Structure formats: structure tokens, C-alpha cells
């Protein structure tokens, strides 16, 4: 008699079971991905905050040695050394070699710049925000106006990279000193909803002044403007940098340095005075990434989405909802894009006499 054999069902998953498992995994990934991205951005934002804190310590070390804040820039209307505030705090940020190798007796532009070419082609991670995926690690290629990668042709753009004869690029940064609430655009004839029309101040009755004479802090005949530097940056005239006493609005209520985006500002330059600052009359995170089309002149444009427009000098970042700022007392504050524009302008001025409290921003 042949014994009966029991057959066992083959083990394993059916196709439907596999599809269900895959679907569950996909859902879990979809749920976890935002949390992972949020955690990564939190880490990048923390690094950005740390960068600004280092600049704050360096600025206060400079202040303790000289009794004034770092000059926003030194300049001579393109006739002499034209360096930004970032240069003067390099020794306080463990960058003594770079600072010591700079020749301050030559003009940055043209032939004089060749003496500093090696340093001009140096970028510093501390001056770059890790959340900005378009800062190219601090090096932008020089291009003509109509190319997507074009950069503003100033200082070391005219100097070939060491060891080359025709390779040009510019060192960029994510951090600009505050021009405060001086005019950024309207003084040059571009009507906009953010700045009070000149020749006032004061503003008409019932209005609060937004934008004050002194194009980018200028106080001479340059571009036909006169005025007073209301922040910490003077564009072209070399006004004396402010002391602590000159920050009469309070160092804890006055912006010193904030974030910018090189890809959205054709004037961005680490070394040169033209790229030294940004202002608060433009809305926070007003993006200006567009390039001019072929044949369109970028200068004097009133296209506020254009990276060649003067509106590009507003503060902005890639952090969701706002940007980090270093205040004059050394602490770092995240300001929301929705900040009241009157409060934002008041934070920009260092001696405007406005009364604001920390719960307003």
C-alpha cells in the first residue's frame, strides 16, 4: 500500500502582498521625508546663525580695539582702495594670513588688483549660508549680462585667476551689512510702493517716512544724492563708522548684518565696497532672480524682479519664512518675511528715534 503524502504550501509573499508592503513603505517615506528635510534645514539654519554670531564677536573685537564698528566700506569713487567691511574682521575670524597678504595701498580694480589676485580668489565658508544651494561655494563665474551665470563686473572680475590669462570669476557672500532705511531705489527715479517719494522727509501728514536721503547711505554728490548714513554702510564716501554712542536706538534693536543671495543680486561681491550692504526699505525676501533679456540694459531698471535692479539690495535668504540677522549687540534674530515694514525700517536705522519692542519682531 502506497503511503499518503501531505504537500505543504510553498512559503513566500503573493504579488498583492508585495504591492501592499511597497505601498506602505512609500507612504512611510512620504511621511518621513518632510521631517528629514526639516531637520536638515534646521541644521543649516543653525550653522547660518553660528556664522553670524562669529561675525558679531569679530565686530565687537574690532569695536573694542578701535572704539568704532567696522567701516561698512572704504572707498574713493573707484580711485583708491575699495574694500568692504568683511575684510576688516578677517583677523578676528582666524583669517590672519589672508588679511596680512592684502596690499591696502593699491586700487582693487585694474592693474593694482593683480597684486591681490591670489587673495581675491579666496572664499570663506563662514561667509556662506549652507541653506543657499546656489552660492556655488563662494565662486561665481564672470559672464556677460545676458547669460544665466553672469556676475557684476567689479574688482577682481577684471583680474584673471592666478595661473590663467582668461579665466575670471568673483568671490560672493551670503552676508551683507545693513544700510538701514536709506533709499535703495526711489531716489533714482523708480516709483515703488515701499519708499516715501523724495524730496521729503518728512513724509506727508498721516504717513510714516520709509526711505531717507542718502542713496545706499551716500552723503555727497555721487549720483546726485546727499543725506546721512542711517545704518552702518556708506556706499561711496567713507563716512566715519559709528561708535556705540552713535547707535542711540539701542544695539539690541538695530540690525548690523543680514542675509543676502548672490544669485539674486548682480552687485554681490565679498571684497568690493559696492557689494557691502543691503537695506530695509525693500521687503524682506523680495526675490530678484530674473536676468535681463538680450539687449535690455540693466542699469536704472524699474523691474523689481531683476537681479540688476537696485531693488536687489534687499535682505533675503533661502530659509523658509524669513532670514537671520545679526543685531548690533551681537545676538542673532530670525525675522519673518511678514514683519511689519515700519518695524523693519525702524530696526534698520541706528539713530532714528523710533520706539520698538522685541515683541514686535
C-alpha positions, 0 to 999 in steps of 0.5 A: 500500500502506497503511503499518503503524502501531505504537500505543504504550501510553498512559503513566500509573499503573493504579488498583492502582498508585495504591492501592499508592503511597497505601498506602505513603505512609500507612504512611510517615506512620504511621511518621513521625508518632510521631517528629514528635510526639516531637520536638515534645514534646521541644521543649516539654519543653525550653522547660518546663525553660528556664522553670524554670531562669529561675525558679531564677536569679530565686530565687537573685537574690532569695536573694542580695539578701535572704539568704532564698528567696522567701516561698512566700506572704504572707498574713493569713487573707484580711485583708491582702495575699495574694500568692504567691511568683511575684510576688516574682521578677517583677523578676528575670524582666524583669517590672519594670513589672508588679511596680512597678504592684502596690499591696502595701498593699491586700487582693487580694480585694474592693474593694482588688483593683480597684486591681490589676485591670489587673495581675491580668489579666496572664499570663506565658508563662514561667509556662506549660508549652507541653506543657499544651494546656489552660492556655488561655494563662494565662486561665481563665474564672470559672464556677460549680462545676458547669460544665466551665470553672469556676475557684476563686473567689479574688482577682481572680475577684471583680474584673471585667476592666478595661473590663467590669462582668461579665466575670471570669476568673483568671490560672493557672500551670503552676508551683507551689512545693513544700510538701514532705511536709506533709499535703495531705489526711489531716489533714482527715479523708480516709483515703488510702493515701499519708499516715501517719494523724495524730496521729503522727509518728512513724509506727508501728514498721516504717513510714516517716512520709509526711505531717507536721503542718502542713496545706499547711505551716500552723503555727497554728490555721487549720483546726485544724492546727499543725506546721512548714513542711517545704518552702518554702510556708506556706499561711496564716501567713507563716512566715519563708522559709528561708535556705540554712542552713535547707535542711540536706538539701542544695539539690541534693536538695530540690525548690523548684518543680514542675509543676502543671495548672490544669485539674486543680486548682480552687485554681490561681491565679498571684497568690493565696497559696492557689494557691502550692504543691503537695506530695509526699505525693500521687503524682506525676501523680495526675490530678484532672480530674473536676468535681463533679456538680450539687449535690455540694459540693466542699469536704472531698471524699474523691474523689481524682479531683476537681479540688476535692479537696485531693488536687489539690495534687499535682505533675503535668504533661502530659509523658509519664512524669513532670514537671520540677522545679526543685531548690533549687540551681537545676538542673532534674530530670525525675522519673518518675511511678514514683519511689519515694514515700519518695524523693519525700517525702524530696526534698520536705522541706528539713530532714528528715534523710533520706539520698538519692542522685541515683541514686535519682531 
